[in-house]
Every structure is written in C-alpha cells, then in structure tokens.
Amino acid sequence: MAKHQEYEKYLEPLQYYEDRYDLQTIETCIRWIKNLQKKLPEVMKKSEPHGIPEEKQRNDWLRATNIVIHSVKIERFENKEQTLNKWISEDRTKQDRYDNATPAEVYCPKCTALMPDCLKTLHDFANKPLRVLFFYECPRCNYREGRFDDGKKYESSPTLCENCGSEIKVSIEENEKEDETIWIYKCTECNYKRVEVDNHREWKLEQEQKKRSDKELLAKHRSEFCFTEKEGNEAVLHRKQLTNLVDSWEEQEEKKADPAYQKAKQLKKLTVAQLQKLLDKKLTEENFINLQFEGPEMGRYVVVPFTAQEADSDREEYDSRNQLKKLVKMALDGTNWRLMSDGVSYRLGYLSGRLKGRENEEELMKLVK
C-alpha cells in the first residue's frame, strides 16, 4: 500500500518572501537597463546631425537611465510591504486549510473494507474553491478513489485521444533506479500510444541551479537595486517634496497667467489700523464723524463691526445710509476690504455696518473676480 507523500509546505519564513520580492525588483531593474541600452544607438544616430559629442550623449543617456531606475526602485519599495502581506496571507490560508483537513471514513465499494487515506494534497485552482483532496486505497483489493475534505468524490476529466477522440487509459510506472515517473497513454479504441517521462533527478538539479543563481543575483545586486527601510523612506520623502515643489511652481505659473491674479497682486492689503485711518479721513470730509471699530471676528475672514455718527442735520436717514455706503465702497475699492452684504443700518444718527477683510491669494482672486 502506498504511503503518504511528503508534507506539503506553503507558509514560509519572512525572509523567503523578502528574497522573492527583492529578486523580482532586481530582475525588473536589469530588464529596464537592458531595454534602455538597446535604444541608445538609435538615439545617437538621430543626434548625429546636431553635432552632439558621443561622450555627452552617453553620459546624458546614463543619467536618464539612472533616473528611471531610481523611480522603479521607489515604486517597488512603496509596494513591498503590501505585497509581502498579501503573499503571506494567501500562503497562511493554504497552510491552515491543508493542516486542518481531516480524512473521512471511507469503505471500499467493491469489498466493503475500510480504506485508509494514502495521499493528501491541496486542490488549488484559480476558478475553483480551495479544497484538500484525499486519496484512499483498499488494503484488500487495491481499489483507489479520491475524496475532497467536504466529502465530495473526486471525478477526473477523461483524457481523449487526439486521433479518434476516444478515452485514453493512463498508467503510471516508477523507475526508482533512474528516479523517474513514466506516464503511458493508450487509446481504448485505436492504436494510439504516448509515453512521457518525468525525470525527478533532472528536475531537482534544475531547481538547485535556480536557487544558486537567485542567491548569487541577490548577493550581487540587492544593495544596488533594493532600498533598505531607511533609504526607501528617505527616497519617498524626497520624491514627495520634489513633487510638491513642482506642483507649487506649476500652480504659481497658472496663477501668473490668470488676469485675476495680477489684479489681486495689485490690491492694497491694509491692516485694521490703516483701514480705520483711511475711512476716518474719507468719512469726516462728508460730515460722518466719530468712526469707531469694535472687536473683530476672527474666522475664515477678519470681520470688523463699525459705527459712525451723522453730523449733517439736514440729511435724512435714507440719504445718510446710502451716502455712507457709497463712501465706504469707494474708499475700499482697490483694497482687500469690502463692506458686507448686510449694508449700513441707521438709528437716531448712529450708522453701523461690518467690514470683511481677506488675506490669502485665493480669496483675493475671488474678490477681484
């Protein structure tokens, strides 16, 4: 009777996933470098009519390549933690499912003997749910069948003959001396036959060679293409600062091209003291006296309530309000202050209102617009 296969291991130590990711980073960078090097002769040929020295072209191309590789390194660093967590989570799910699956009690349909399980493997396909497949073998008649850990019987899809379309019978032979598995495919209807050999010794040698090659690649290029935590954080921060600087410069250039920005730059930004001095002079000339400012409201804008007295006894309430409103608007034209929309109130010769001051460029641009 066959024995259990070797324990299937899916969840690896953290270093395995870090090596796997860094190896992909190295291969990505090397691929970029090779592709860019292939394009250099074409670029140099196009530059010949312009008389650019060959050495300068090579140096410029090298600098451009370094910029590209630096960008790739940053992107890989930013995605590393998330990718590692995803890989580890997927492998932990597989390992837990494999480890915790238990075989069912299955009796041989031919001789009714209890069949022990002889093989356990993870059934992992992209378009099917994750399941564990057990194979059972009868100790009396050697009947075999497979069942999933949810109890459903395993039904293999038949292999069809490429000549006549009939079902193919598959048999397996083990050559322990050569460490080979021989697969023999025979058609049940015609003379079609195919033999495939899996040489496990060669496969193991190929895997060992790949491991050595990957290890050498990591040792040679890891420090060149893979950031440490400190290096990566510094590179990300520097790129962010540079991006913000470029964005700020572009924003300033857009503003400079906007007529509203030019007008906003020409506005007189008056302090509260300068504002009171300006208005006091204008209002006194038109017989509005005792201009007083109250405590400001500090929010998105600076809002200053004010009062003044009517000194012209011949001026009626309506004329007084409208005249003061007109004077204030004219005085504030070209400054960062405006009379608020609630206008001017009048009671027994006292006039009151509120002034709103703007400080930042965006608000000043809205003002002139």
C-alpha positions as CSV (number, residue, x, y, z in Angstrom):
1,M,0.0,0.0,0.0
2,A,1.2,3.5,-0.9
3,K,2.4,5.8,1.9
4,H,1.6,9.5,2.4
5,Q,3.5,11.9,0.2
6,E,6.0,14.3,1.8
7,Y,4.4,17.1,3.9
8,E,3.2,20.0,1.7
9,K,4.6,23.3,3.0
10,Y,3.0,26.6,1.8
11,L,3.8,29.1,4.6
12,E,7.5,30.1,4.6
13,P,9.6,32.3,6.9
14,L,9.5,36.1,6.3
15,Q,13.0,36.0,4.7
16,Y,11.7,33.8,1.9
17,Y,9.1,36.4,0.9
18,E,11.6,39.3,1.2
19,D,14.1,37.4,-1.0
20,R,11.3,36.6,-3.5
21,Y,10.2,40.3,-3.8
22,D,13.8,41.7,-3.9
23,L,14.7,39.2,-6.6
24,Q,11.7,40.5,-8.7
25,T,12.9,44.1,-8.1
26,I,16.4,43.2,-9.3
27,E,15.1,41.4,-12.4
28,T,12.8,44.4,-13.2
29,C,15.7,46.9,-12.9
30,I,18.0,44.8,-15.0
31,R,15.3,44.4,-17.7
32,W,14.8,48.2,-17.7
33,I,18.5,48.8,-18.1
34,K,18.9,46.3,-21.0
35,N,15.9,47.8,-22.8
36,L,17.2,51.3,-22.5
37,Q,20.7,50.3,-23.6
38,K,19.2,48.8,-26.8
39,K,17.7,52.2,-27.7
40,L,20.9,54.1,-27.2
41,P,22.3,53.5,-30.7
42,E,19.1,54.7,-32.3
43,V,19.1,57.9,-30.2
44,M,22.8,58.6,-31.0
45,K,22.0,58.1,-34.7
46,K,19.2,60.7,-34.6
47,S,21.6,63.1,-32.7
48,E,24.4,62.9,-35.4
49,P,23.1,65.9,-37.5
50,H,23.1,68.1,-34.4
51,G,26.8,67.6,-33.8
52,I,26.4,66.4,-30.1
53,P,29.6,64.7,-28.9
54,E,29.2,60.9,-28.5
55,E,30.6,61.0,-24.9
56,K,28.0,63.7,-23.9
57,Q,25.2,61.6,-25.5
58,R,26.3,58.5,-23.5
59,N,26.5,60.5,-20.2
60,D,23.1,62.0,-20.8
61,W,21.6,58.6,-21.5
62,L,23.3,57.2,-18.4
63,R,21.8,60.0,-16.3
64,A,18.3,59.4,-17.8
65,T,18.7,55.6,-17.1
66,N,19.6,56.3,-13.5
67,I,16.5,58.5,-13.1
68,V,14.3,55.7,-14.5
69,I,15.8,53.1,-12.3
70,H,15.6,55.3,-9.2
71,S,11.9,55.7,-9.9
72,V,11.4,52.0,-10.3
73,K,13.2,51.4,-7.0
74,I,10.9,53.8,-5.2
75,E,7.8,52.3,-6.7
76,R,8.9,48.8,-5.7
77,F,9.8,49.9,-2.2
78,E,6.4,51.5,-1.7
79,N,4.6,48.3,-2.8
80,K,6.8,45.9,-0.9
81,E,5.0,45.7,2.5
82,Q,1.6,45.4,0.9
83,T,2.7,42.7,-1.5
84,L,4.5,40.7,1.2
85,N,1.4,40.8,3.5
86,K,-0.7,39.6,0.6
87,W,1.6,36.6,-0.2
88,I,1.9,35.6,3.4
89,S,-1.9,35.8,4.0
90,E,-2.5,33.7,0.9
91,D,0.0,31.0,1.9
92,R,-1.2,31.0,5.5
93,T,-4.7,30.3,4.3
94,K,-3.4,27.4,2.2
95,Q,-1.3,26.0,5.0
96,D,-4.2,26.2,7.5
97,R,-6.6,24.5,5.1
98,Y,-4.0,21.7,4.4
99,D,-3.0,21.2,8.0
100,N,-6.6,21.2,9.5
101,A,-8.2,19.0,6.8
102,T,-9.1,15.5,8.2
103,P,-9.8,12.4,6.1
104,A,-13.3,10.8,6.1
105,E,-14.2,7.2,7.0
106,V,-14.4,5.6,3.5
107,Y,-15.3,1.9,2.8
108,C,-14.4,0.1,-0.4
109,P,-17.4,-0.1,-2.8
110,K,-16.1,-3.5,-4.1
111,C,-15.2,-5.4,-0.9
112,T,-16.5,-3.1,1.9
113,A,-13.1,-2.9,3.7
114,L,-12.2,0.3,5.5
115,M,-9.9,2.2,3.2
116,P,-7.1,4.3,4.9
117,D,-6.0,7.5,3.2
118,C,-2.7,7.2,1.3
119,L,-2.2,10.7,-0.1
120,K,-3.3,14.2,0.8
121,T,-2.8,17.3,-1.4
122,L,-4.2,20.8,-1.8
123,H,-6.6,21.2,-4.7
124,D,-5.8,24.8,-5.6
125,F,-7.2,26.2,-8.9
126,A,-7.9,29.8,-9.7
127,N,-11.5,29.2,-10.9
128,K,-12.4,26.7,-8.1
129,P,-12.7,26.9,-4.3
130,L,-9.7,25.9,-2.2
131,R,-10.1,22.2,-1.1
132,V,-8.0,19.3,0.2
133,L,-8.0,16.1,-1.8
134,F,-7.5,12.8,-0.1
135,F,-6.8,9.5,-2.0
136,Y,-7.8,6.3,-0.3
137,E,-6.6,2.7,-1.1
138,C,-8.3,-0.5,-0.2
139,P,-5.9,-2.9,1.7
140,R,-7.7,-5.9,0.2
141,C,-8.3,-5.3,-3.5
142,N,-6.1,-2.2,-4.0
143,Y,-9.2,-0.2,-5.2
144,R,-8.5,3.6,-5.2
145,E,-10.6,6.7,-5.1
146,G,-10.3,10.3,-4.2
147,R,-12.5,12.4,-2.0
148,F,-12.3,16.1,-1.0
149,D,-12.4,17.2,2.6
150,D,-16.0,18.3,2.1
151,G,-16.9,14.7,1.3
152,K,-17.5,15.0,-2.4
153,K,-16.0,12.3,-4.6
154,Y,-13.2,13.3,-7.0
155,E,-14.1,12.8,-10.6
156,S,-11.2,13.3,-13.0
157,S,-11.9,14.6,-16.5
158,P,-11.1,11.9,-19.1
159,T,-8.1,12.3,-21.4
160,L,-9.2,12.0,-25.0
161,C,-7.3,10.5,-28.0
162,E,-6.0,13.2,-30.4
163,N,-6.6,10.7,-33.3
164,C,-10.1,9.3,-32.8
165,G,-11.4,11.2,-29.8
166,S,-11.9,8.1,-27.6
167,E,-11.0,7.9,-24.0
168,I,-7.3,7.4,-23.1
169,K,-6.2,4.9,-20.5
170,V,-3.4,6.3,-18.3
171,S,-1.0,4.0,-16.4
172,I,2.0,5.0,-14.3
173,E,5.3,3.2,-13.8
174,E,8.0,4.2,-11.3
175,N,11.7,3.7,-12.2
176,E,13.3,4.1,-8.8
177,K,16.8,3.4,-10.2
178,E,16.7,6.4,-12.5
179,D,14.3,8.4,-10.2
180,E,11.7,8.6,-13.0
181,T,7.9,8.5,-13.3
182,I,6.8,7.1,-16.6
183,W,3.3,8.0,-17.9
184,I,1.8,5.7,-20.5
185,Y,-1.2,6.9,-22.5
186,K,-3.1,4.2,-24.6
187,C,-6.2,4.8,-26.6
188,T,-9.1,2.4,-25.7
189,E,-10.2,2.2,-29.4
190,C,-7.2,2.8,-31.7
191,N,-3.5,2.1,-31.7
192,Y,-2.5,5.5,-30.4
193,K,0.1,5.4,-27.6
194,R,2.2,8.1,-26.0
195,V,4.9,7.9,-23.3
196,E,6.0,10.8,-21.1
197,V,8.9,10.6,-18.6
198,D,9.3,12.9,-15.6
199,N,12.9,12.8,-14.6
200,H,12.9,13.9,-10.9
201,R,16.6,13.9,-10.7
202,E,17.0,16.4,-13.5
203,W,14.1,18.5,-12.1
204,K,15.8,18.6,-8.7
205,L,19.1,19.6,-10.3
206,E,17.3,22.4,-12.3
207,Q,15.7,23.7,-9.1
208,E,19.0,23.6,-7.2
209,Q,20.7,25.5,-10.0
210,K,17.9,28.1,-10.0
211,K,18.3,28.6,-6.2
212,R,22.1,29.1,-6.6
213,S,21.5,31.6,-9.5
214,D,18.9,33.5,-7.5
215,K,21.2,33.6,-4.4
216,E,24.0,34.9,-6.5
217,L,21.8,37.6,-8.1
218,L,20.6,38.7,-4.7
219,A,24.1,38.9,-3.2
220,K,25.4,40.8,-6.2
221,H,22.6,43.4,-6.8
222,R,20.4,43.7,-3.7
223,S,22.2,46.7,-2.3
224,E,22.2,48.3,-5.7
225,F,18.6,47.9,-6.6
226,C,16.7,47.3,-3.3
227,F,16.3,50.1,-0.8
228,T,16.8,49.5,2.9
229,E,13.9,50.8,5.1
230,K,15.8,54.0,5.9
231,E,16.9,54.5,2.3
232,G,13.4,53.9,1.0
233,N,11.7,56.2,3.4
234,E,14.2,59.0,2.6
235,A,13.7,58.5,-1.2
236,V,9.9,58.5,-0.9
237,L,10.1,61.7,1.2
238,H,12.4,63.4,-1.2
239,R,10.2,62.5,-4.2
240,K,7.2,63.8,-2.3
241,Q,9.0,67.1,-1.6
242,L,10.1,67.4,-5.2
243,T,6.6,66.7,-6.4
244,N,5.1,69.3,-4.1
245,L,7.7,71.8,-5.3
246,V,6.9,71.1,-8.9
247,D,3.1,71.3,-8.2
248,S,3.6,74.6,-6.3
249,W,5.7,76.0,-9.2
250,E,3.1,75.0,-11.7
251,E,0.3,76.4,-9.6
252,Q,2.2,79.7,-9.4
253,E,2.7,79.8,-13.1
254,E,-1.0,79.2,-13.7
255,K,-1.8,82.0,-11.3
256,K,0.6,84.4,-13.0
257,A,-1.2,83.7,-16.3
258,D,-4.6,84.5,-14.7
259,P,-5.6,88.2,-15.0
260,A,-7.4,87.9,-11.7
261,Y,-4.0,87.0,-10.1
262,Q,-2.4,90.1,-11.5
263,K,-5.3,92.3,-10.2
264,A,-5.1,90.6,-6.8
265,K,-1.4,91.3,-6.5
266,Q,-2.1,95.0,-7.1
267,L,-4.7,95.2,-4.3
268,K,-3.5,97.2,-1.2
269,K,-3.5,94.8,1.8
270,L,-4.5,97.2,4.6
271,T,-4.2,96.4,8.3
272,V,-7.1,97.3,10.6
273,A,-5.3,100.4,11.7
274,Q,-4.6,101.5,8.2
275,L,-8.2,100.8,7.3
276,Q,-9.6,102.9,10.1
277,K,-7.3,105.8,9.2
278,L,-8.4,105.7,5.5
279,L,-12.1,105.6,6.3
280,D,-11.9,108.2,9.1
281,K,-10.4,110.7,6.6
282,K,-13.0,110.0,3.9
283,L,-16.0,110.0,6.2
284,T,-15.0,113.1,8.0
285,E,-14.8,115.0,4.7
286,E,-18.5,114.2,4.2
287,N,-19.7,115.0,7.8
288,F,-19.6,111.5,9.2
289,I,-17.8,111.6,12.5
290,N,-16.6,109.5,15.4
291,L,-15.8,106.4,13.4
292,Q,-15.3,103.5,15.9
293,F,-14.2,99.9,15.3
294,E,-15.4,97.1,17.6
295,G,-13.7,93.8,18.4
296,P,-13.0,91.7,15.3
297,E,-14.5,88.3,14.5
298,M,-11.6,86.0,13.6
299,G,-12.6,83.2,11.3
300,R,-12.0,82.4,7.6
301,Y,-12.1,86.2,7.2
302,V,-11.5,89.1,9.5
303,V,-14.8,90.8,10.1
304,V,-14.8,94.2,11.8
305,P,-18.1,95.9,13.0
306,F,-18.0,99.7,12.9
307,T,-20.1,102.7,13.9
308,A,-20.1,106.4,12.9
309,Q,-22.3,109.4,13.6
310,E,-24.2,111.6,11.2
311,A,-23.0,115.2,11.6
312,D,-25.2,116.8,8.9
313,S,-28.6,117.6,10.5
314,D,-30.2,118.3,7.1
315,R,-29.5,114.7,5.8
316,E,-32.4,112.3,6.1
317,E,-32.0,108.6,7.2
318,Y,-32.3,107.2,3.7
319,D,-29.7,109.7,2.2
320,S,-27.4,109.2,5.2
321,R,-27.3,105.4,4.8
322,N,-26.8,105.5,1.1
323,Q,-24.2,108.2,1.2
324,L,-22.1,106.3,3.9
325,K,-22.5,103.1,1.9
326,K,-21.3,104.8,-1.3
327,L,-18.3,106.5,0.6
328,V,-17.2,103.2,2.1
329,K,-17.4,101.3,-1.2
330,M,-15.4,104.0,-3.0
331,A,-12.8,104.1,-0.2
332,L,-12.3,100.3,-0.2
333,D,-12.0,99.9,-3.9
334,G,-8.5,98.6,-4.7
335,T,-8.0,97.2,-1.2
336,N,-8.5,93.8,0.4
337,W,-11.5,95.1,2.4
338,R,-15.2,95.2,1.5
339,L,-18.5,96.3,3.1
340,M,-20.5,93.2,3.9
341,S,-23.8,92.4,2.2
342,D,-26.0,93.4,5.1
343,G,-25.0,97.0,4.3
344,V,-25.5,100.0,6.6
345,S,-28.0,100.4,9.4
346,Y,-29.3,103.7,10.9
347,R,-30.7,104.6,14.3
348,L,-31.0,108.1,15.7
349,G,-28.0,109.4,13.8
350,Y,-25.9,106.3,14.5
351,L,-24.8,104.3,11.5
352,S,-23.4,100.8,11.7
353,G,-22.1,98.1,9.4
354,R,-19.5,95.4,9.1
355,L,-16.3,95.2,7.1
356,K,-14.7,92.0,5.8
357,G,-11.0,91.6,5.1
358,R,-9.3,88.9,3.1
359,E,-5.7,87.7,3.5
360,N,-4.7,84.8,1.2
361,E,-4.2,84.8,-2.6
362,E,-7.2,82.5,-3.3
363,E,-9.6,84.8,-1.5
364,L,-8.2,87.9,-3.1
365,M,-8.5,86.4,-6.5
366,K,-12.2,85.6,-5.8
367,L,-12.6,89.2,-4.7
368,V,-11.4,90.7,-7.9
369,K,-13.3,88.1,-10.0
